[in-house]
Amino acid sequence: MTVSVLIPQAGDPPAPTVELDPIAVVPGSDSTPVSGIIQIPQGTVPESVTLQIGGGDPITIPIESLQGPDENGNYRFSINVPSNQLQPGTPVEVIATVRDPQTGKISGPGEDDKTVPPTGNPPAPIVGLDPITVPPGSDSTPIPVSGIIRVPEGTVPDSVTLQVGGGNPITIPVESLQGPDENGNYRFTVEVPGHQLQPGAPVDIIATVRDPQSGATSTPGESQQTVKTEPDD
């Protein structure tokens, strides 16, 4: 079933930023929590939150069930879903809108989606590359490329690989990661020769995690940035 959403009009508030947590189905469990975060723009309030699992009927998450806001304007949601609906490979999407209480206008949708991982494998980490901006004339200078890896609870980093354009993959040693912090985030930094970071070159980071109890590894979490050049003074 298709979820109907409002098309934003001029003067509508900006859409919220939505992020689903990795989905981990416990084998044999009757229900599984599906949770995430909604960051709403300043001056707005949550209007609607809808969960879509595969081709099933949309599930409305009551606004009054949201936890928040915190000091950053974030709300958290969590809803228990029958585990038999979360078969491996099933797409799960959350769609949220906000409302301007002064004008009554409603934003366009903010969305995020995840795929239910294979049974027995941990969910993939969430990976983010920092923007890559290279000063002019840096061909002979090592340039730091950095980012963040958020590992699901109960897992540890297993592999981290950097791919710059069509070059050879660069393995980032797991023992070189900084972390975890209180949110389960690890940071990485690796120096790349400046001549490899040409303007417009795609840079990908690919990471997996491992369940130390079962030894099972996740599918990869990935992120990409495009190299930009700092303007000349």
Number of C-alpha atoms within 10 A of each C-alpha: 10 9 11 8 13 10 10 15 11 6 10 17 23 20 21 26 18 24 20 20 19 22 21 22 26 14 11 8 10 12 16 20 16 20 17 18 20 29 21 25 19 12 12 22 18 23 15 17 22 17 22 19 23 17 11 11 12 18 15 14 17 13 14 8 12 18 14 15 15 10 7 11 15 18 20 18 19 17 18 11 15 13 17 14 14 23 16 15 13 16 16 19 18 27 24 25 27 28 24 19 13 8 10 12 17 25 25 21 23 20 20 17 18 19 19 21 22 16 15 17 20 28 30 27 28 20 23 20 22 13 14 19 18 20 14 12 10 16 15 10 14 15 21 15 19 17 16 21 29 23 27 23 14 12 22 20 24 17 16 22 17 23 16 22 17 10 9 9 14 14 14 17 14 16 9 12 18 14 16 15 10 7 11 15 18 21 18 19 17 17 11 16 13 18 14 18 25 18 16 12 15 17 19 18 27 23 25 25 28 24 20 13 8 10 13 14 21 22 18 17 20 20 18 18 17 18 20 17 16 12 9 6 3
